[in-house]
Amino acid sequence: MITRLTPQDASFYRLESSSNPIHIGSLAILQNTAAGTGDGHGKPVLDYGRLVDLVESRLSLVPRYRRKVREIPLSLGRPVWVEDSHFDINYHIRRSALPAPGTEEQLHELVSRLSSRPLDQGRPLWEMYLIEGLSGGRCAVFTKSHSALVDGDGALEIGHVILDSGTSPRGFADDAWCAPREPSDAELLVGALSHLAGQPREAIEVVRDAGSGGFGLIGATGRAVDAAVSAVRSVTTGAPDSPLNARTSRQRRFDVVTTGLEDYRKIRRRFDCSINDAILAVVTGALRNWLLSRGEALVDSSVLRAVVPMSVYVEGANDKLKPAGEVSSFLIDLPVGEPNPVMRLRHISHATDATAKHRRGVRARTLVHLAGFAPASLHAMSVRAASTFAEHTFNLVITNAPGPQTPMYIGGARMLEMYPVSPLLRNQVSSIGITSYDGRVFYGLNADRDAMADIGVLSASVHESMEEMLGACL
C-alpha cells in the first residue's frame, strides 16, 4: 500500500536533523515481578520475547509502524509511505539493561542518550527499548516514534495499543500481513506524475518549488493550518529574550518530577480554576525559581511565552478525569516575574479564558473511543499543533495530556509511572511534557545537554512551586 504523506507529515520528516530529532518519546516504568515478590527477586512478568510477541500482535492497529518513507525521484511531490518489504521487528524492539540495582539517575541518563539519536530513515520510523535491571524488580519500556508517524486520529502511537486494563493482554485476530514487494523508483515516479496530472494546482507548486531549489513543504503545511492559529500568529509579537532559546546541540538531558493529582484538585477547589490552570501555575513558579537561580533579572512584568497544546481534563462522575474529545493549542504568557503564587494563578486563569476563542482544536475521536487510552498519542498531536507557530513567537513548549486513572499493564506487568519525552523544536532548549496517570501527575523534562546542565534545578523547583501553591490554599 502506497500513501502520500500529508503536508504536515512531510514537514516533520524534512525537519529531522542530527541536532534536531523530531521524535515523540514515552517512558513507562513497570513492576516486573509477580505479586508478593516485591523484593525484586521474583520471576519477571515481562521479558524481551513476551514484549516482541505483544507488539507484533498489535501492529495491525498501527499499520504505519510497518511502513517506511520513500522519496519521489526528482522531488516531484511529497514522499510516500510504503510497506517495508524487509520489516524486522527485532530491529525495532531492542533490549538494554542497567547495572543492577539500577537507579533512576542511571535510567534518566540512558533515556537522554537514546533520545539524542535520530531514527533510521531507511526503516519504519520507530524504536522500542526494554530496559531491565531497575531496582525493586522493576523494568522500563522506552518508545520513540517519529512525529510524522503519529497524527492521533488515523495513526496512533505504538504505546497506545500495547497497554491493557488488566493483567491478561487483550486478544486480537491473527494478523495476515506479509511483506509485499516494494515499488521501484520508476513506479514511484510514474505514480507521482499520474497524481500531479489530476492535481494541476499541486503540479504548478511542484514546478515552482523545484525551480527555487526545493519542495515547498513548509508552505503547504501553512496552508493546512487552521484559520484560528493564523489569527493568533498575526497578532502575536516576538517572544521575550530568554535562556530557553538558543541553538541546540546533538545531545539531550532528561529528568522527571512526580506530583499528586489530588494536590491540583485542592488548588482547583480553593481558587475556582481548572486543573490545567493549576498545573500551569506550578510550572510558572518552577520556571521563576529556575530563572532566579541563574541570576536572571526579573521584574513584576517579566513573562515567558509558552505554546501550550493540551488535551483538556474533563471531570466526570466521582471527580474522575475522562479523556477529552480534542487537543487545543494556544499561546500564553507565563507571569514568571510575579512573586505571589496566587496572583500567578489568577493571571494564568484570565489568560486561558481570554485565549479560548483562539484555540485550535485537533480531533481525538480515535483516542476517546479506545478503552484504556494512553497519552502518548495526545502528546504527539500536541507537538504537531505546537509546530504550527513560528519559532520566534514562543520560548518553550508545554504539552499536557490526561492519562487513565486506573492501573494499566504491558504484557501483564503493572505500569507504575509514565513520562512523556517531547522533542525540542528549533532553537528551543527545553520542553516540558506532563501526563496524569492513576492519581499522580508526571513531568518529563527534556532539554539540550549543553544549554540546560542545570535541569535538576528546574526539577526541584517544581516541588518548591507546588509547596508555594499548597501553602496559599491554607
N, C-alpha and C positions, 0 to 999 in steps of 0.2 A: 504494500500500500504506500502510495506517494502522496503527501500533502504538503502544501506550501506553508512556510512559516508566516504567521501574521506579521504585520509591520512592527508591532511591539516585540514579538518573539525575536524577529530578525535584529531589531535594535539591540536587545540584550546580548544576542550572540556576537554582534560586532563590538560591543563594549568590552568584552573579555580581553584581558591582557595579563601578562605575567605579574604586574604590580597591582592589578585591579581585578581579582577573580570575582565573578558575579554569580556565586552560588549561594543558595539558602542552606544553612546548616541546622541540625536538630540533634540535641544530646539528651538521651534518655538514660537514667540510672535505674537499674533493676535489682531487686532482691533475688539472687540466683541460687538460693538454697531452699529446700522444702521447709514447710512449717515445722517448727520445733527444733530446727538446726541452725539457730541464729548465730552460733559460734563461728560460722563460715566454713565448717569442715564437712558439711553435707554434700551429697551428690548434686552437681549443677543441674538446674532445671532446663536452662537454655545453653546449648553448645553450638559450635560452628555448623555442624551438619543439620541440626534442627532449624537454625536460622535460615540456612540456604533453602531447605525444603519449604519453610513457611513463606519466604519471599517468592519462591518460584510458583507456589500455589496461588499467589495473589497478583501476579504480573498481568493477568488478563484484565484486572481492574484498572491498571495504569499502563495501557499499551505503549505509550511513548517511551517507557523505560526499556523497550527493546528496539527503539529506533535511534538512528544517528542522523546527524545533519550532513547533507551534501551540498556543495556549492554548484551553481549553474555555470557551465562554461561561458566565458566572455562576460560574466556578470549580467546576463540577460534575465534579470528577475531575482526575486528573493530566493534564498536557499530553501531546500525542501527536507522534510522528514522522510527517511526511507528505512525499511526494516533491515536490521543488521544481520546479514547472512552468516556472520561468524560470531554471533552473540554467545558470550561465555559468562555465565552468571558468577563463576568463581573468580573472574577478573574483577567484577564489580563489588562482590562481598568479600571483605578481607578480614584477617584475624590479627589482632595485636594484643600485647599483654604488658602490664606494668610489673615492675619487680615487687612481688608480694611482701608485705601487705601494702598495696598501692594507696597513695594518699590522694586527696582532692587536688592538691597542688600539682602532683605529677599528672593527673588526668587533664587538668586545665592546660598544662604545658603541651601535652600530646595533642589536644584539640587545637591549640594555637598553631602547631606545626602542620597538622592536617588541613586546617583552614587556609593556610598560606599557599597551598599547592593548587594550581589551576587544574581543572578536569581535562582529560584526554579528549580532544575534539575529534579524534578519529573513531571514537566509540560512543555509545549512548552516554549522555552527559550526567552520570551519577555514580556515586560510590557509597558503600556502607561498611562500617567497621564494627566488629565485635571486639570490645576491649575487656580483657579478662584481668584478674589479679587484684581487683579493688578489695580493700579491707572489708571485713564483716560479711563475707560471702556474697558480695555484690559484683555486678558487671555493668558495662555501659554499651549502648548502641549509638554510634555517631553516624549521621547520614548527611551527605552532600548532594544537592540536586541543583542543577543549573537553573537560573531564573527563567530562561527561555523554555524550560521543560514544563513548568507548572503555571497554569492560569487559574486554578481553583474552582473552575466550573466543569469544563470538559476534561481537564487534565489535573489530577491530584498529585500531591507529594507522596512518595512511597511510604513514609512513616505513617501516613493517614490510614493506610489499608492493612498494615500488619498489626495494628492494635486490636485487641478483643476485650470485651467487657467481663469475661470470665477466664478461668484457668484453662478451659478446653478451647482451643482455637476453632473458629467457625469453619464449617466445611463448605467447599465450593466445587462446582462442576469441574471435571477434568479439562485442562487447557489443551486444546488440539493444535496449538501453534507449532509450526515447523519453519525452519529457516528458509526463506524464499531466495531466489536469485536477485541480486542487486542490479538496478538499472545501470547501463553504461553511460559514460559522459555523452555519447551521441544521442542516446534515448532521452536523457535529461534535457539536452539542448532542443531536440525536436518537441518535447513536451512544453518547454518554456515558450518556444515560438508559436505553438498552437494556442497556448493560453493568451499570449500577447495579441494574437490575431483577433481574438474575441474581446479584448480589453484595450481599445485604441487609446484611451486616456493614459492607462498604465504604460503602454508601449511608448508614448511620447515622453513620459517621465524617464523611462529607462534610457532612451536615446539621449535625452538632455543630460542625465546624470553621468552616462558613460563618457560624454564629451567633456565633462568637467572633472573626469578622473575618478569617479567613484559612484556607487549606488546610493541614492538619497534616502537611506533608511530612516534617519532622524526626522527628516521632513515628513515622511509617510507616517511615522509614529505621531508626530504632532497633529496631523490631520485627523488621526483616530481618537485623539483625546477629547474627553467630554467638554462641552462648552463651559460648564461651571468652573473647571480647572483653568481654562483660558481666561475667564473673568478674574479669577484670583490672581493669576500671573500678571495681568495687565495693570492691576492697582497696587502691586507689591513692589516696594523699593528693595534695594540690596540688603542682605543680612548684615548685622553688626560685625565688626572685626572680632575675631575670636581665635584662641589657640586650637580650637576644634577644626579649623580649616587650614590645611597645608597639604603639600604634595605627600603622597603616601609611598611607603617602601614596599618591598615584596613580602615582608614578614608581619605576623599578627600576634597580638596578645589576647587572651581570653580569661575572663573572671566571671564569677556568679555571685548572686545575692538571693537569699531565701527569706521571704516575709510571710506573715499570716494574713489570709484573706479577711478574717474577722476584724483585724485592725482597720482595714479600709472601710469596712461596714460601720465601724464605730465613728469614723470621721464623717462618713456619709450621713449617718443619723444625726450627729451633733450639729453639722453645718448645712444640712439640707442640700447636698450636692450629689453628683453622680460618683460612682466608683472610679470611672475614668478620670474625673477631675481630681479625686483624692490621690490616685496614682501619679498623675502629672505634677501635683503639688509636692509629693515626696521626691520625685525626680528633680524638680526645680530646686528644692532645698539642698539636695545632694550636689547638684552642679554648682550651686552657690558656694558651698563649703569647699569643693574641689578648686574652684577658681581662686578663692581666698588663700588656699594652701599654696598656690603658685605665686602669690603676691600680686594678683591682678587687682587693679584699682576699680572698685565698684562704687557707683553712686545709686541713689534710690531709683533712678530711671533706667538703670542698666538692664538689658534683656539679652537672651539668646533666642534666636528664632528656630523653631523646630518644625519639620514637616511630620505630621502625626497621622499616619494611616492606622486605623484601629477598627476592629470589629466591636460594635457597641455591646456592652454587657446588658443583657435583658434579665431582669429579676422575675422569676416565676413563683409558683406556689412554694410555701415554706422557705422563702428567702433564698431559693436556689437559682444559680445562674444558668441561662439557656443560651445556645448559640444564636447569634443574630442572623438576619437574612441578607446583610450586605456588609462590605468593608467601606468605610468612609475615610476620606483623606482631606486634610486641611492644614494650613499654616497657622502657627500660634506663637506669640511672643511670651517666653517664659520669664517672669519677673525675678531674675537672679539677684538684682540689686535691692530687693525688698527684704529687710531683716525680720519682719514679723511673719511667722508661718501662716497665720490666719488670713492676713492680707494677701499673701501669695496665692492662697486657695481662692479667695474672692476674685482676684484678678483673673485667674485661670477660668473659673466658672463663668465669669462675664464674657471672657474672650471666646470660650467654646460655644456659648449661646449665640454670640454675635456672628460667628463664622458658620453656623449651622446651614444657612442658606447657600453657602458656597461649597459645601462638601460634595465630593464626587463619590457617588455610590457605585460599588462594584458587586455584581451579583455573587451570591454564595449559596445558591439553591442546592447545589450538589452536596455541599458541606452540611447544610441543615438537615437534609433528609437521610444522611448516613448515620447509622447508630454508632455511638462511641466516637464522635468526631474528634479529630486531633487538630491542634492549632497550627501545625507546620504549613499546611496549605494556606491558611489565613495569613501567616507571615509572608509567604511567597507572594500572595496577592498584594499585601501591604507594600512590599518593596517595589513591586511593579507600579503601584499607584504613586509612591514617592518619587520614582524616577521621572515622572512627567513634569516635575517642577524644575525650572532652571537652577543650576547648581549655586549661583550667586545669591539666590533668594532665601537660603536657609543655612543654619550652622550644623545641624545634625538631624538624624532620623530616629524617631522613637516608635517602634512597632509594638502594638498591644493587642493581643488576641486571647479570648477566653478559651480554656480547655475544659474537659469533662471534670465534673466534681465528684465522681465516683472512681474507685480504683480501676485501672486498666492494666492489661497484660500483653506481653510479647512472647509468644511461644510458651505460655504458662508461667512465665516469670513476672512477678508484680512490678509495675513501674512505680518507683518511689519519687522521682523528680524528673522534670523535663525543662530543658533550657533552649530557647531559640539562639541561633548564631547567625545574625543578619549580616549581609555583606556591607562593605564600605563603598559608598558611591564616590564619584570622582571628587578628590580634594576634601573628603570627609574622613577625619582620622579616628572617629569613633561612631559606633551605632549601638543603640540600646534596644534589645528585644525583651518583651515582657509577656509572660504566659501565666494564667491561673490554672491550677490543677489540684483536685482533691483537697480543697481547703487551704491551699497555700498559693502564693504569688512568687514566681521565679523570674529573676532577671538574668539575662545573658548579655554580658558586656564584651563586645568585640572591638578591637582597637588596633591601630598601627603600632608596631613594636617600637619604632624609634620615637614617634611623636607622643606616645602615651605610656612611657615607662612607669608612670605613677597611677596606673589603672587601679591598683589596690586601694589608693586613697579615695577614688571615686566609689568603689565598692563599699568601703567602710562608711562613707558619707551617706549612703542610702539608709543605713541603720540610724545614723545620727539624725537625719531628717525625719525619719519615722518617729523617733522619740520626741522630737520637737512637736510634731503634729499631734501625737497622742497626749503630750503634756498640755497642749492647748485645749484638748477635749474635756479636761477636768473642771 
